[in-house]
Amino acid sequence: MRRFVTVLITILVVLFAVFIIQNAQAVPLRFTFWSTEIPLALLMILCAAVGFLVGIFAFSIKRKNTTKPSSSTTQTPPPKSEETESTAT
């Protein structure tokens, strides 16, 4: 299994290197009053990272809203009957 993971990681690194080499051309990036040129591969990686972070943030908000009920809404155990109390003494 460890060898499989090593081979898989090696393949992914090689594919990532090919992706970067093929998308090395600079593209203009304009955001409001700011403008620069960055490699296309870097721009795509940044966009994917931002999307990943937004997804994690949205999932954490959804999960926070669907947490377990608070202790004030939990049911209390039923009171002990008189028979149980008399046999305990």
GIWOJO-V251243 format. One record per run of one state. SS is the DSSP state (H for helix, E for strand, C for the rest). FROM is the first residue (numbers start at 1). TO is the last residue. Records with the same first field share a line. If there is no record, write none. Layout:
SS->FROM-TO ; FROM-TO
//
This chain:
C->1-1 ; 23-25 ; 32-33 ; 66-70 ; 74-81 ; 89-89
H->2-22 ; 40-65 ; 71-73 ; 82-88
E->26-31 ; 34-39
//
